[in-house]
Amino acid sequence: YRGLSSFFVFYNRTRGQLAAELTINTINRFGNDGQLKPVGTLTGEALSFGIIGRFFGEDTYVLQVSSQLFSSFMSTEEAVYELEILDAAKLEG
């Protein structure tokens, strides 16, 4: 995602059993170019919805949703979820 203004990210799991980990990354421009650099994480086995942010515009962000590495679920995890980018000015205003 690349936006011009500050934003928040909304996560909502609508169906399924996923011990989710939502990570917001930037692309590291120093050292190992092209590597993802985590700048925010939302995680938890009971996570069904949440808002994370305030991230600033004028940068490129990579949003990643994955299963926690040490999930208590032993079977294959499937879930339906939605991500939404919320404009900070509208949310805070």
Sequence and secondary structure as in RCSB ss.txt:
>XXXX:A:sequence
YRGLSSFFVFYNRTRGQLAAELTINTINRFGNDGQLKPVGTLTGEALSFGIIGRFFGEDTYVLQVSSQLFSSFMS
TEEAVYELEILDAAKLEG
>XXXX:A:secstr
 B SS EEEEEEEEEE   EEEEEEEE  SSSTT EEEEEEEE TT  EEEEEEE SSSBEEEEEEE TT S  S
   EEEEEEEEEHHHHH 
